[in-house]
Amino acid sequence: MSDACELMLYEAARAQLVDEVIRPALERGAVVVCDRYYDSTFAYQASGRGLDDVLVSSANALGAGGVVPLRTLVFDLDPARALARATQGGADRLEAAGVQFQERVRAGYLRLANSEPERVRLVDADATPDEVYGRAVAALADVFPCLSEVAHD
């Protein structure tokens, strides 16, 4: 699959998801949590694959249809350690691209966090699951004040 094809497939799937699931949920007042959204596309396709930043950002805008996340959490971990964790049960196509690809992806996420620090937050994932969970809750507490109680439990 070419890099441009990969980008367009992700954006087509996102446009459909936004129209069928995300926008209706937001319109009824629901909180929507996605495990991947356009920040991932930027990190993987612009930084990882080397596609033009402006091209990927434009495609993201089209695919997202104006739906911008209030917060993106980036679970940050050394790429070699992250790849080892992710591939314990086998590698998918993106994982099979190797550690150098994952390093470029991480650099893309770090660029996003530096350019939009209020929206994109790094969560140090080099810890126990409970510690990472606590860090994630803390990174969301200003968006969801009800989580402040969870962070202290």
DSSP file with accessible surface (Angstrom, degrees, kcal/mol):
  #  RESIDUE AA STRUCTURE BP1 BP2  ACC     N-H-->O    O-->H-N    N-H-->O    O-->H-N    TCO  KAPPA ALPHA  PHI   PSI    X-CA   Y-CA   Z-CA
    1    1 A M              0   0  129      0, 0.0     2,-0.0     0, 0.0     0, 0.0   0.000 360.0 360.0 360.0 134.6    0.0    0.0    0.0
    2    2 A S     >  -     0   0   71      1,-0.1     4,-2.5     4,-0.0     5,-0.2  -0.329 360.0-115.3 -75.8 159.5    1.4    3.4   -0.9
    3    3 A D  H  > S+     0   0   62      1,-0.2     4,-2.3     2,-0.2     5,-0.1   0.898 117.2  50.8 -62.1 -39.7    1.7    6.1    1.8
    4    4 A A  H  > S+     0   0   46      2,-0.2     4,-2.5     1,-0.2    -1,-0.2   0.905 109.7  50.5 -65.8 -40.5   -0.8    8.3    0.1
    5    5 A C  H  > S+     0   0   48      2,-0.2     4,-2.6     1,-0.2    -2,-0.2   0.930 109.2  51.7 -61.5 -44.3   -3.3    5.4   -0.1
    6    6 A E  H  X S+     0   0    3     -4,-2.5     4,-2.3     1,-0.2    -2,-0.2   0.935 110.3  48.8 -58.4 -46.6   -2.8    4.7    3.6
    7    7 A L  H  X S+     0   0    6     -4,-2.3     4,-2.4     1,-0.2    -1,-0.2   0.942 112.3  47.7 -58.7 -47.5   -3.5    8.4    4.5
    8    8 A M  H  X S+     0   0  124     -4,-2.5     4,-2.6     1,-0.2    -1,-0.2   0.876 109.7  52.7 -67.0 -35.4   -6.7    8.5    2.4
    9    9 A L  H  X S+     0   0   96     -4,-2.6     4,-2.4     2,-0.2    -1,-0.2   0.926 110.3  47.9 -65.0 -43.4   -8.0    5.2    3.8
   10   10 A Y  H  X S+     0   0   79     -4,-2.3     4,-2.4    -5,-0.2    -2,-0.2   0.923 114.0  47.2 -61.3 -42.9   -7.5    6.5    7.4
   11   11 A E  H  X S+     0   0   13     -4,-2.4     4,-2.7     2,-0.2    -2,-0.2   0.891 110.6  51.1 -69.1 -37.3   -9.2    9.8    6.5
   12   12 A A  H  X S+     0   0   61     -4,-2.6     4,-2.0     2,-0.2    -1,-0.2   0.939 112.1  47.1 -63.8 -44.9  -12.1    8.0    4.7
   13   13 A A  H  X S+     0   0   63     -4,-2.4     4,-2.4    -5,-0.2    -2,-0.2   0.909 112.8  50.2 -62.8 -39.9  -12.7    5.8    7.8
   14   14 A R  H  X S+     0   0   21     -4,-2.4     4,-3.1     2,-0.2     5,-0.2   0.925 107.4  52.9 -65.6 -44.0  -12.5    8.9   10.1
   15   15 A A  H  X S+     0   0   32     -4,-2.7     4,-2.3     1,-0.2    -1,-0.2   0.923 111.9  46.2 -58.3 -42.4  -15.0   10.9    8.0
   16   16 A Q  H  X S+     0   0  100     -4,-2.0     4,-2.8     2,-0.2     5,-0.3   0.921 112.9  49.4 -66.0 -43.8  -17.5    8.0    8.2
   17   17 A L  H  X>S+     0   0   74     -4,-2.4     4,-2.8     2,-0.2     5,-2.1   0.917 111.0  49.9 -62.5 -42.5  -16.9    7.5   12.0
   18   18 A V  I  <>S+     0   0    0     -4,-3.1     5,-2.7    45,-0.3    -2,-0.2   0.948 115.6  42.6 -61.0 -47.9  -17.4   11.2   12.6
   19   19 A D  I  <5S+     0   0   99     -4,-2.3    -2,-0.2    -5,-0.2    -1,-0.2   0.892 124.3  34.1 -68.2 -39.3  -20.6   11.3   10.7
   20   20 A E  I  <5S+     0   0  127     -4,-2.8    -2,-0.2    -5,-0.2    -3,-0.2   0.805 136.7   4.0 -88.4 -30.9  -22.1    8.1   12.0
   21   21 A V  I  X5S+     0   0   76     -4,-2.8     4,-1.9    -5,-0.3    -3,-0.2   0.758 121.8  46.8-122.4 -56.2  -20.8    8.0   15.6
   22   22 A I  I  ><S+     0   0    5     -5,-2.1     4,-2.7     2,-0.2     5,-0.2   0.955 112.2  44.4 -68.0 -53.6  -18.8   10.9   17.0
   23   23 A R  H  ><S+     0   0   76     -5,-2.7     4,-2.8    -6,-0.2     5,-0.2   0.944 115.0  48.5 -61.2 -46.8  -20.9   13.9   15.9
   24   24 A P  H  > S+     0   0   45      0, 0.0     4,-1.4     0, 0.0    -1,-0.2   0.910 112.4  50.1 -59.2 -38.4  -24.3   12.4   16.9
   25   25 A A  H  <>S+     0   0    8     -4,-1.9     5,-2.6     1,-0.2     3,-0.3   0.931 112.0  46.8 -64.6 -44.2  -22.8   11.4   20.3
   26   26 A L  H ><5S+     0   0   80     -4,-2.7     3,-1.7     1,-0.2    -1,-0.2   0.903 108.0  56.8 -64.0 -39.2  -21.5   14.9   20.8
   27   27 A E  H 3<5S+     0   0  147     -4,-2.8    -1,-0.2     1,-0.3    -2,-0.2   0.805 106.7  49.0 -64.6 -28.0  -24.8   16.4   19.8
   28   28 A R  T 3<5S-     0   0  183     -4,-1.4    -1,-0.3    -3,-0.3    -2,-0.2   0.373 124.7-104.1 -91.9   5.6  -26.6   14.4   22.5
   29   29 A G  T < 5 +     0   0   65     -3,-1.7    -3,-0.2     1,-0.2    -2,-0.1   0.600  69.8 147.6  89.2  12.7  -24.0   15.6   25.1
   30   30 A A      < -     0   0   37     -5,-2.6     2,-0.5    -6,-0.2    -1,-0.2  -0.387  50.2-119.2 -78.4 157.4  -21.9   12.4   25.4
   31   31 A V        -     0   0   96     -2,-0.1     2,-0.5     2,-0.0    -1,-0.1  -0.845  29.4-153.5 -91.9 130.8  -18.2   12.3   26.1
   32   32 A V        -     0   0   51     -2,-0.5     2,-0.5     2,-0.0   -10,-0.0  -0.935  11.1-171.9-112.9 128.0  -16.4   10.6   23.2
   33   33 A V        -     0   0  128     -2,-0.5     2,-0.4     3,-0.0    -2,-0.0  -0.979   4.1-173.7-118.7 126.9  -13.1    8.8   23.8
   34   34 A C        -     0   0   50     -2,-0.5     3,-0.1     1,-0.1    -2,-0.0  -0.945  23.8-150.3-117.6 142.1  -11.1    7.5   20.8
   35   35 A D  S    S+     0   0  149     -2,-0.4     2,-0.3     1,-0.2    -1,-0.1   0.638  91.0  19.8 -85.0 -13.0   -8.0    5.5   21.0
   36   36 A R  S    S+     0   0  137     -3,-0.0    -1,-0.2     4,-0.0     2,-0.2  -0.972  71.6 149.6-148.7 141.7   -6.7    7.0   17.7
   37   37 A Y    >>  -     0   0   23     -2,-0.3     4,-1.4    -3,-0.1     3,-0.9  -0.700  65.1 -52.1-150.9-155.5   -7.7   10.2   16.0
   38   38 A Y  H 3> S+     0   0   33      1,-0.3     4,-2.4    -2,-0.2     5,-0.2   0.769 125.2  63.5 -71.2 -20.3   -6.1   12.8   13.7
   39   39 A D  H 3> S+     0   0    5      1,-0.2     4,-2.5     2,-0.2    -1,-0.3   0.906 104.2  50.3 -65.2 -36.0   -3.1   13.4   15.9
   40   40 A S  H <> S+     0   0   15     -3,-0.9     4,-3.1     2,-0.2     5,-0.3   0.909 108.2  52.3 -64.7 -41.1   -2.1    9.8   15.4
   41   41 A T  H  X>S+     0   0    5     -4,-1.4     4,-3.0     2,-0.2     5,-0.7   0.924 110.1  48.8 -61.5 -42.4   -2.5   10.3   11.6
   42   42 A F  I  X>S+     0   0   18     -4,-2.4     5,-1.7     3,-0.2     4,-1.5   0.957 114.0  45.6 -61.3 -48.2   -0.2   13.3   11.8
   43   43 A A  I  <>S+     0   0    0     -4,-2.5     5,-2.1     3,-0.2    65,-0.2   0.926 122.1  36.0 -62.8 -44.1    2.4   11.4   13.8
   44   44 A Y  I  <>S+     0   0   29     -4,-3.1     5,-1.8     3,-0.2    -2,-0.2   0.915 127.1  32.4 -78.4 -44.5    2.3    8.3   11.6
   45   45 A Q  I  <5S+     0   0    2     -4,-3.0     6,-2.4    -5,-0.3    -3,-0.2   0.906 128.5  32.6 -85.9 -40.9    1.8    9.7    8.2
   46   46 A A  I  X<S+     0   0    5     -4,-1.5     4,-0.6    -5,-0.7    -3,-0.2   0.970 135.5  22.7 -78.9 -54.1    3.6   13.0    8.3
   47   47 A S  I  4<S+     0   0   19     -5,-1.7    -3,-0.2     2,-0.2    58,-0.2   0.938 131.9  38.3 -79.6 -48.0    6.4   12.1   10.7
   48   48 A G  I  4<S+     0   0    0     -5,-2.1    -3,-0.2    -6,-0.3    -4,-0.2   0.955 129.8  27.8 -69.0 -51.6    6.6    8.3   10.3
   49   49 A R  T  4<S-     0   0   56     -5,-1.8    -1,-0.2    -6,-0.1    -3,-0.2   0.641 103.4-122.6 -87.4 -18.6    5.9    8.0    6.6
   50   50 A G     <  +     0   0   62     -4,-0.6    -4,-0.2     1,-0.2    -3,-0.1   0.657  52.9 156.1  87.3  15.8    7.4   11.4    5.6
   51   51 A L        -     0   0   31     -6,-2.4    -1,-0.2     1,-0.1    -2,-0.1  -0.405  57.5 -80.2 -70.9 154.8    4.3   12.9    3.9
   52   52 A D     >  -     0   0  100      1,-0.1     4,-2.6    -2,-0.1     5,-0.2  -0.288  34.1-135.3 -58.6 132.0    4.1   16.6    3.8
   53   53 A D  H  > S+     0   0   58      1,-0.2     4,-2.7     2,-0.2     5,-0.2   0.888 105.2  48.8 -55.5 -45.4    2.8   18.2    7.1
   54   54 A V  H  > S+     0   0  100      2,-0.2     4,-2.6     1,-0.2    -1,-0.2   0.916 110.7  51.1 -65.8 -40.6    0.4   20.6    5.3
   55   55 A L  H  > S+     0   0   88      2,-0.2     4,-2.5     1,-0.2    -2,-0.2   0.947 113.4  44.4 -60.3 -48.4   -1.0   17.7    3.2
   56   56 A V  H  X S+     0   0    0     -4,-2.6     4,-2.8     1,-0.2    -2,-0.2   0.926 113.3  50.7 -65.7 -41.8   -1.6   15.5    6.2
   57   57 A S  H  X S+     0   0   59     -4,-2.7     4,-2.2    -5,-0.2    -1,-0.2   0.907 111.4  48.5 -63.5 -39.5   -3.1   18.4    8.2
   58   58 A S  H  X S+     0   0   72     -4,-2.6     4,-2.0     2,-0.2    -1,-0.2   0.917 112.1  48.2 -65.6 -43.0   -5.4   19.3    5.3
   59   59 A A  H  X S+     0   0   21     -4,-2.5     4,-2.9    -5,-0.2     5,-0.2   0.911 110.4  52.7 -63.7 -40.3   -6.5   15.6    5.0
   60   60 A N  H  X S+     0   0    8     -4,-2.8     4,-2.7     1,-0.2     5,-0.2   0.909 107.1  52.0 -60.0 -43.2   -7.1   15.5    8.7
   61   61 A A  H  X>S+     0   0   64     -4,-2.2     4,-1.1     2,-0.2     5,-0.7   0.919 112.4  45.6 -61.1 -41.8   -9.3   18.6    8.6
   62   62 A L  H  <5S+     0   0  146     -4,-2.0     3,-0.5     1,-0.2    -2,-0.2   0.953 115.3  45.9 -65.8 -48.6  -11.4   17.0    5.8
   63   63 A G  H  <5S+     0   0    2     -4,-2.9   -45,-0.3     1,-0.2    -2,-0.2   0.867 113.9  48.3 -64.0 -36.7  -11.7   13.6    7.6
   64   64 A A  H ><5S-     0   0    2     -4,-2.7     3,-2.0    -5,-0.2    -1,-0.2   0.667  91.8-147.5 -80.8 -17.1  -12.5   15.2   11.0
   65   65 A G  T 3<5S-     0   0   38     -4,-1.1    -3,-0.1    -3,-0.5     3,-0.1   0.841  71.5 -48.4  55.0  35.1  -15.2   17.5    9.6
   66   66 A G  T 3 <S+     0   0   64     -5,-0.7     2,-0.9     1,-0.2    -1,-0.3   0.454 102.2 133.9  87.4  -0.3  -14.4   20.1   12.2
   67   67 A V    <   -     0   0   19     -3,-2.0    -1,-0.2    -6,-0.2   -44,-0.0  -0.763  32.5-177.5 -89.3 108.6  -14.5   17.8   15.2
   68   68 A V        -     0   0   85     -2,-0.9     2,-0.1    -3,-0.1    -7,-0.0  -0.896  26.3-117.9-108.9 131.1  -11.4   18.7   17.2
   69   69 A P        -     0   0   29      0, 0.0     3,-0.2     0, 0.0   -32,-0.0  -0.388   7.8-144.4 -67.6 143.4  -10.5   16.8   20.4
   70   70 A L  S    S+     0   0  133      1,-0.3     2,-0.3    -2,-0.1    -2,-0.0   0.822  86.7  11.0 -71.0 -32.9  -10.4   18.8   23.6
   71   71 A R        -     0   0   34      2,-0.0     2,-0.5    49,-0.0    -1,-0.3  -0.992  60.1-164.5-149.4 137.9   -7.5   16.7   24.8
   72   72 A T  E     -a  120   0A  22     47,-2.9    49,-3.0    -2,-0.3     2,-0.5  -0.995  13.2-154.5-120.2 127.5   -5.1   14.2   23.3
   73   73 A L  E     -a  121   0A  40     -2,-0.5     2,-0.6    47,-0.2    49,-0.2  -0.903   3.2-162.1-100.9 130.1   -3.0   12.0   25.6
   74   74 A V  E     -a  122   0A   9     47,-2.8    49,-3.3    -2,-0.5     2,-1.1  -0.958  12.0-146.9-111.1 112.4    0.2   10.7   24.2
   75   75 A F  E     -a  123   0A 109     -2,-0.6     2,-0.4    47,-0.2    49,-0.2  -0.718  25.3-153.9 -81.5 100.7    1.5    7.7   26.2
   76   76 A D  E     +a  124   0A  29     47,-2.5    49,-3.0    -2,-1.1    50,-0.3  -0.660  28.1 148.9 -90.7 129.7    5.2    8.4   25.8
   77   77 A L        -     0   0   20     -2,-0.4     5,-0.1    47,-0.2    29,-0.0  -0.983  58.1 -79.7-153.3 148.0    7.7    5.6   26.1
   78   78 A D     >  -     0   0   80     -2,-0.3     4,-2.9     1,-0.1     3,-0.3  -0.275  46.7-126.4 -47.8 128.7   11.1    4.8   24.5
   79   79 A P  H  > S+     0   0   10      0, 0.0     4,-2.7     0, 0.0     5,-0.2   0.849 106.9  52.5 -55.4 -37.1   10.2    3.5   21.0
   80   80 A A  H  > S+     0   0   50      2,-0.2     4,-2.1     1,-0.2     5,-0.1   0.931 113.5  43.6 -66.0 -42.0   12.3    0.3   21.4
   81   81 A R  H  > S+     0   0  110     -3,-0.3     4,-2.3     2,-0.2    -1,-0.2   0.906 114.5  50.3 -67.5 -42.1   10.5   -0.5   24.6
   82   82 A A  H  X S+     0   0   35     -4,-2.9     4,-2.7     2,-0.2    -2,-0.2   0.921 110.9  48.8 -62.9 -42.5    7.1    0.4   23.2
   83   83 A L  H  X S+     0   0   29     -4,-2.7     4,-1.8    -5,-0.2    -1,-0.2   0.906 109.4  52.5 -65.1 -40.0    7.7   -1.7   20.1
   84   84 A A  H  < S+     0   0   58     -4,-2.1     4,-0.2    -5,-0.2    -1,-0.2   0.921 112.8  45.1 -62.0 -42.3    8.7   -4.7   22.3
   85   85 A R  H >< S+     0   0  109     -4,-2.3     3,-1.1     1,-0.2     4,-0.2   0.929 114.2  48.7 -63.9 -46.2    5.5   -4.3   24.3
   86   86 A A  H 3< S+     0   0   47     -4,-2.7     3,-0.3     1,-0.2    -1,-0.2   0.748 112.0  47.8 -69.6 -24.7    3.3   -3.9   21.2
   87   87 A T  T >< S+     0   0   44     -4,-1.8     3,-1.8    -5,-0.2    -1,-0.2   0.273  73.0 108.1-104.4  13.5    4.7   -6.8   19.3
   88   88 A Q  T <  S+     0   0  166     -3,-1.1    -1,-0.2     1,-0.3    -2,-0.1   0.865  92.7  35.3 -57.4 -35.7    4.6   -9.5   22.1
   89   89 A G  T 3  S-     0   0   87      1,-0.4    -1,-0.3    -3,-0.3     2,-0.1   0.216 136.2 -68.4-101.2  13.7    1.7  -11.2   20.2
   90   90 A G    <   -     0   0   45     -3,-1.8    -1,-0.4     2,-0.0     2,-0.4  -0.401  56.0 -83.9 116.6 163.7    3.0  -10.4   16.7
   91   91 A A        -     0   0   60     -2,-0.1     2,-0.1    -3,-0.1    -4,-0.1  -0.869  27.9-148.5-110.4 137.2    3.4   -7.3   14.7
   92   92 A D     >  -     0   0   83     -2,-0.4     4,-2.6     1,-0.0     5,-0.2  -0.284  46.1 -84.3 -85.5-175.7    0.8   -5.5   12.5
   93   93 A R  T  4 S+     0   0  113      1,-0.2     4,-0.5     2,-0.2    -1,-0.0   0.896 129.7  44.8 -61.5 -40.7    1.8   -3.6    9.4
   94   94 A L  T >4 S+     0   0   24      1,-0.2     3,-0.9     2,-0.2    -1,-0.2   0.907 114.3  48.3 -72.3 -40.2    2.8   -0.4   11.2
   95   95 A E  G >4 S+     0   0   43      1,-0.2     3,-1.8     2,-0.2    -2,-0.2   0.871 103.7  62.2 -66.0 -34.4    4.7   -2.2   13.9
   96   96 A A  G 3< S+     0   0   73     -4,-2.6    -1,-0.2     1,-0.3    -2,-0.2   0.678  83.1  80.3 -66.8 -13.3    6.5   -4.2   11.3
   97   97 A A  G <  S-     0   0   43     -3,-0.9     4,-0.5    -4,-0.5    -1,-0.3   0.645 100.4-130.7 -69.6 -13.5    8.0   -1.0   10.0
   98   98 A G    <>  -     0   0   24     -3,-1.8     4,-1.9    -4,-0.2    -1,-0.2  -0.109  24.9 -58.0  95.0 174.9   10.5   -1.2   12.8
   99   99 A V  H  > S+     0   0   52      1,-0.2     4,-2.4     2,-0.2     5,-0.2   0.838 126.0  57.6 -70.2 -33.8   12.0    0.9   15.6
  100  100 A Q  H  > S+     0   0  140      2,-0.2     4,-1.8     1,-0.2    -1,-0.2   0.913 108.1  48.7 -64.4 -39.0   13.4    3.7   13.3
  101  101 A F  H  > S+     0   0    4     -4,-0.5     4,-2.3     1,-0.2    -2,-0.2   0.940 110.9  50.6 -61.4 -45.7    9.8    4.2   12.0
  102  102 A Q  H  X S+     0   0   26     -4,-1.9     4,-2.7     1,-0.2    -2,-0.2   0.854 106.3  55.4 -64.1 -32.9    8.5    4.3   15.6
  103  103 A E  H  X S+     0   0  100     -4,-2.4     4,-2.2     2,-0.2    -1,-0.2   0.902 108.4  47.9 -64.7 -40.1   11.2    6.8   16.6
  104  104 A R  H  X S+     0   0  117     -4,-1.8     4,-1.9     2,-0.2    -2,-0.2   0.897 111.0  51.5 -66.9 -39.0    9.9    9.1   13.8
  105  105 A V  H  X S+     0   0    3     -4,-2.3     4,-2.2     2,-0.2    -2,-0.2   0.941 109.3  49.7 -62.1 -46.5    6.4    8.6   15.0
  106  106 A R  H  X S+     0   0   84     -4,-2.7     4,-2.7     1,-0.2     5,-0.2   0.919 107.6  54.5 -59.2 -41.6    7.4    9.5   18.5
  107  107 A A  H  X S+     0   0   49     -4,-2.2     4,-2.2     1,-0.2    -1,-0.2   0.894 106.9  52.3 -60.0 -36.8    9.1   12.7   17.2
  108  108 A G  H  X S+     0   0    0     -4,-1.9     4,-2.2   -65,-0.2    -1,-0.2   0.918 109.4  48.0 -64.8 -43.5    5.8   13.6   15.5
  109  109 A Y  H  X S+     0   0   26     -4,-2.2     4,-2.6     1,-0.2    -2,-0.2   0.912 110.8  51.5 -62.9 -40.8    3.9   13.2   18.7
  110  110 A L  H  X S+     0   0   44     -4,-2.7     4,-2.3     1,-0.2    -2,-0.2   0.896 107.9  52.4 -64.4 -38.2    6.5   15.3   20.6
  111  111 A R  H  X S+     0   0  104     -4,-2.2     4,-2.2    -5,-0.2    -1,-0.2   0.921 110.2  48.8 -60.9 -43.9    6.2   18.0   17.9
  112  112 A L  H  X S+     0   0   14     -4,-2.2     4,-2.3     1,-0.2     8,-0.2   0.927 110.7  49.8 -61.4 -45.8    2.4   18.1   18.4
  113  113 A A  H  < S+     0   0    8     -4,-2.6    -1,-0.2     1,-0.2    -2,-0.2   0.885 113.1  47.2 -62.4 -37.1    2.8   18.3   22.2
  114  114 A N  H  < S+     0   0  136     -4,-2.3    -1,-0.2    -5,-0.2    -2,-0.2   0.850 115.5  44.4 -71.8 -34.1    5.2   21.2   21.9
  115  115 A S  H  < S+     0   0   81     -4,-2.2    -2,-0.2     1,-0.2    -1,-0.2   0.766 128.8  24.8 -84.0 -24.4    3.0   23.0   19.4
  116  116 A E    >X  +     0   0   76     -4,-2.3     4,-3.1    -5,-0.2     3,-1.0  -0.476  68.4 160.4-136.1  65.1   -0.3   22.5   21.3
  117  117 A P  T 34 S+     0   0   71      0, 0.0    -1,-0.1     0, 0.0     5,-0.1   0.751  73.6  56.7 -65.5 -23.4    0.6   22.0   24.9
  118  118 A E  T 34 S+     0   0  141      1,-0.1     3,-0.1     3,-0.1    -5,-0.1   0.822 121.0  27.5 -74.5 -29.3   -2.9   22.8   26.2
  119  119 A R  T <4 S+     0   0   22     -3,-1.0   -47,-2.9     1,-0.2     2,-0.6   0.828 117.4  55.7-100.0 -40.0   -4.5   20.2   24.1
  120  120 A V  E  <  -a   72   0A   3     -4,-3.1     2,-0.4    -8,-0.2    -1,-0.2  -0.865  68.3-174.9-104.9 115.9   -1.8   17.5   23.6
  121  121 A R  E     -a   73   0A  61    -49,-3.0   -47,-2.8    -2,-0.6     2,-0.4  -0.922  19.5-136.2-115.8 135.1   -0.4   16.1   26.8
  122  122 A L  E     -a   74   0A  76     -2,-0.4     2,-0.5   -49,-0.2   -47,-0.2  -0.704  15.5-163.1 -84.7 135.6    2.4   13.7   27.2
  123  123 A V  E     -a   75   0A   4    -49,-3.3   -47,-2.5    -2,-0.4     2,-0.5  -0.987  23.4-125.6-119.3 118.1    1.9   10.9   29.8
  124  124 A D  E     -a   76   0A  86     -2,-0.5   -47,-0.2   -49,-0.2    11,-0.1  -0.513  27.4-176.3 -65.0 114.4    5.0    9.1   30.9
  125  125 A A        +     0   0    7    -49,-3.0     2,-1.6    -2,-0.5    -1,-0.2   0.291  53.2 103.7 -99.4  10.9    4.2    5.5   30.2
  126  126 A D  S    S+     0   0   83    -50,-0.3     2,-0.3     5,-0.1    -1,-0.1  -0.559  72.1  68.4 -92.2  70.9    7.4    4.1   31.7
  127  127 A A  S    S-     0   0   22     -2,-1.6    -2,-0.0     0, 0.0     0, 0.0  -0.927  94.6 -56.0-164.7-176.7    5.8    2.9   34.9
  128  128 A T     >  -     0   0   71     -2,-0.3     4,-2.7     1,-0.1     5,-0.3  -0.323  54.9-107.1 -70.9 159.8    3.3    0.4   36.3
  129  129 A P  H  > S+     0   0  112      0, 0.0     4,-2.7     0, 0.0     5,-0.2   0.898 121.6  51.6 -55.6 -39.9   -0.2    0.3   34.8
  130  130 A D  H  > S+     0   0  135      2,-0.2     4,-2.3     1,-0.2     5,-0.1   0.901 110.4  47.8 -65.2 -40.0   -1.6    1.9   38.0
  131  131 A E  H  > S+     0   0   99      2,-0.2     4,-2.2     1,-0.2    -1,-0.2   0.920 112.7  48.1 -66.7 -42.3    1.0    4.7   37.8
  132  132 A V  H  X S+     0   0   22     -4,-2.7     4,-2.5     2,-0.2    -2,-0.2   0.923 110.3  52.9 -64.5 -41.5    0.3    5.3   34.1
  133  133 A Y  H  X S+     0   0  138     -4,-2.7     4,-2.7    -5,-0.3     5,-0.2   0.938 108.7  49.7 -57.9 -47.2   -3.5    5.3   34.9
  134  134 A G  H  X S+     0   0   32     -4,-2.3     4,-2.3     1,-0.2    -1,-0.2   0.896 111.1  49.3 -59.8 -39.8   -3.0    7.9   37.6
  135  135 A R  H  X S+     0   0   92     -4,-2.2     4,-1.9     2,-0.2    -1,-0.2   0.884 111.0  50.0 -66.6 -39.6   -0.9   10.1   35.2
  136  136 A A  H  X S+     0   0   12     -4,-2.5     4,-0.8     2,-0.2    -2,-0.2   0.932 110.8  48.8 -65.2 -44.6   -3.6    9.8   32.5
  137  137 A V  H >X S+     0   0    8     -4,-2.7     3,-1.1     1,-0.2     4,-1.0   0.934 110.9  50.9 -60.4 -44.1   -6.4   10.8   35.0
  138  138 A A  H 3< S+     0   0   59     -4,-2.3     3,-0.5     1,-0.3     4,-0.4   0.882 106.7  54.7 -61.8 -35.8   -4.3   13.8   36.2
  139  139 A A  H 3< S+     0   0   14     -4,-1.9    -1,-0.3     1,-0.2    -2,-0.2   0.657 114.5  41.1 -73.3 -14.0   -3.8   14.9   32.5
  140  140 A L  H XX S+     0   0   41     -3,-1.1     4,-2.6    -4,-0.8     3,-1.0   0.504  87.0  94.8-105.8  -9.3   -7.6   14.9   32.0
  141  141 A A  T 3< S+     0   0   18     -4,-1.0     7,-0.3    -3,-0.5     6,-0.2   0.812  82.6  52.7 -60.8 -32.1   -8.6   16.4   35.3
  142  142 A D  T 34 S+     0   0   90     -4,-0.4    -1,-0.3     1,-0.2    -2,-0.1   0.804 114.6  42.6 -75.2 -24.7   -8.8   20.0   34.0
  143  143 A V  T <4 S+     0   0   35     -3,-1.0    -2,-0.2     1,-0.3    -1,-0.2   0.848 128.7  29.4 -83.4 -37.3  -11.1   18.9   31.1
  144  144 A F    ><  -     0   0   61     -4,-2.6     3,-2.6     1,-0.1     4,-0.3  -0.811  69.8-173.1-124.2  87.0  -13.2   16.6   33.4
  145  145 A P  T >  S+     0   0   93      0, 0.0     3,-2.1     0, 0.0     4,-0.4   0.785  80.4  71.1 -55.5 -26.1  -13.2   18.0   36.9
  146  146 A C  T >> S+     0   0   89      1,-0.3     3,-0.7     2,-0.2     4,-0.6   0.757  87.8  65.7 -62.3 -20.1  -15.0   14.9   38.2
  147  147 A L  H <> S+     0   0   37     -3,-2.6     4,-2.5     1,-0.2    -1,-0.3   0.674  79.1  81.1 -75.6 -14.4  -11.8   13.0   37.6
  148  148 A S  H <> S+     0   0   48     -3,-2.1     4,-0.9    -4,-0.3    -1,-0.2   0.883  92.1  50.1 -57.6 -38.0  -10.0   15.1   40.3
  149  149 A E  H <4 S+     0   0  145     -3,-0.7     4,-0.5    -4,-0.4     3,-0.5   0.897 109.5  50.5 -67.3 -38.9  -11.6   12.8   42.9
  150  150 A V  H >< S+     0   0   52     -4,-0.6     3,-1.2     1,-0.2    -2,-0.2   0.900 104.5  58.1 -65.7 -39.0  -10.4    9.7   41.1
  151  151 A A  H 3< S+     0   0   41     -4,-2.5    -1,-0.2     1,-0.3    -2,-0.2   0.775 108.9  45.7 -63.8 -25.8   -6.9   11.1   40.9
  152  152 A H  T 3<        0   0  159     -4,-0.9    -1,-0.3    -3,-0.5    -2,-0.2   0.472 360.0 360.0 -97.3  -3.8   -6.7   11.3   44.7
  153  153 A D    <         0   0  169     -3,-1.2    -3,-0.0    -4,-0.5    -4,-0.0  -0.398 360.0 360.0 -82.9 360.0   -8.2    7.9   45.4
